[in-house]
């Protein structure tokens, strides 16, 4: 379950989310942080990171009613301590 946070100051507190990807068009994206109005990053867990590396670019949010998020092809970004 991927989700959107801007990264600073809203780095995910859940330790399973340590990598992120940019949504298509970042920073001019429609994806907004879940806690403020800054452009959102797509935070991935380990399984989603593997799926991204295998070519998947569309990720499901926190529940089935949530809009899906589309990542760009720019690759995985470092861990949350480097933002």
Helices and strands as residue ranges (DSSP letters): E 3-5, E 19-22, E 41-44, H 46-53, E 58-59, E 69-70, G 80-82
